[in-house]
Amino acid sequence: MNSTVTQISTNPPAATEAAKKAKRLIYQALEDYYDDVNGRYREGYDDARIAKELGASVEFVRSIRENDFGPIKAPDEFTAFSAKLKAANDAIDAAVAKIAAIQAELTATAKRKGWQ
């Protein structure tokens, strides 16, 4: 039995000069337009705009931003609304559960008393 072993390189291919330059430009744009402390872009900027202006893919810009600057965070106002919405949904869920319990109790009582 003949077997052939093919070696696979674990080293990625070297980046082209154009790719290196694009990456440097993306870093510069992110430094200028992305606030990594608050996790948001300045007004009017996003991954797509940076990509378009620099001729890069949105995925490339997004991967550099997420890996080296961090994820986009929800604004505080959005977080506050989300918390209010969760509290309201929790209250609705509790009310529905209470109604179901009362309905079950009523059904059991009616059956036991012969009211049905």
C-alpha positions in Angstrom: 0.0 0.0 0.0 1.4 3.4 -1.0 0.6 6.4 1.1 1.5 10.0 0.4 1.8 12.6 3.1 1.1 16.1 2.0 2.5 18.8 4.3 0.3 21.8 4.9 1.9 25.1 5.9 0.5 26.6 9.0 2.0 29.9 8.2 -0.5 32.3 6.5 0.7 33.9 3.2 2.6 37.1 3.6 0.4 40.2 3.3 0.9 42.3 0.2 2.1 45.8 0.4 -1.4 47.0 -0.6 -3.0 45.0 2.2 -0.5 46.3 4.8 -1.2 49.9 3.7 -5.0 49.3 3.8 -4.6 47.9 7.3 -2.6 51.0 8.5 -5.2 53.3 7.0 -8.0 51.4 8.7 -6.2 51.7 12.1 -5.7 55.4 11.4 -9.4 55.9 10.6 -10.4 53.9 13.7 -8.2 56.0 15.8 -9.8 59.2 14.4 -13.5 58.1 14.3 -14.0 55.3 16.9 -14.2 55.9 20.6 -13.0 52.6 22.0 -13.7 53.6 25.6 -17.4 54.1 24.9 -17.5 51.6 22.1 -19.0 53.7 19.4 -18.2 55.6 16.3 -18.4 59.4 16.0 -21.7 60.6 14.5 -22.0 59.6 10.8 -19.3 57.0 10.9 -19.5 53.2 10.9 -17.6 50.2 9.6 -19.3 50.6 6.2 -18.3 54.2 5.8 -14.7 53.5 6.7 -14.6 50.6 4.3 -16.1 52.6 1.5 -13.7 55.6 2.0 -10.7 53.4 2.2 -11.7 50.9 -0.5 -11.6 47.9 1.9 -14.3 45.4 2.7 -16.7 46.0 5.6 -15.7 42.6 7.0 -12.0 43.6 7.1 -12.8 46.8 8.9 -15.1 45.1 11.3 -12.6 42.4 12.1 -9.9 44.9 12.9 -12.2 47.1 15.0 -13.6 44.1 17.0 -10.2 42.5 17.5 -8.2 45.6 18.3 -10.6 48.3 19.4 -13.5 46.3 20.8 -17.2 45.7 19.9 -19.7 48.4 19.3 -21.6 49.0 22.6 -25.2 50.0 22.9 -25.7 53.7 23.9 -26.6 54.2 27.6 -30.1 55.5 26.5 -30.7 52.2 24.6 -29.6 50.1 27.6 -32.0 52.0 29.9 -34.9 51.4 27.5 -34.0 47.8 27.2 -34.0 47.4 31.0 -37.5 49.1 31.1 -38.8 46.8 28.4 -37.4 43.7 30.2 -39.1 44.8 33.4 -42.4 45.3 31.6 -42.2 41.9 29.9 -41.4 40.3 33.2 -44.5 41.9 34.7 -46.6 40.7 31.8 -45.2 37.1 32.2 -46.0 37.2 35.9 -49.5 38.5 35.3 -50.1 35.8 32.6 -48.9 33.1 35.1 -51.2 34.5 37.8 -54.2 34.5 35.5 -53.4 30.9 34.5 -53.2 29.8 38.1 -56.5 31.5 38.9 -58.1 29.9 35.8 -56.9 26.5 36.9 -58.2 27.1 40.4 -61.5 28.2 39.1 -61.7 25.1 36.8 -60.8 22.7 39.6 -63.3 24.3 42.0 -66.1 24.3 39.4 -65.5 20.6 38.6 -65.3 19.7 42.3 -68.6 21.6 43.0 -70.3 20.3 39.9 -70.7 23.8 38.4 -69.7 22.8 35.0 
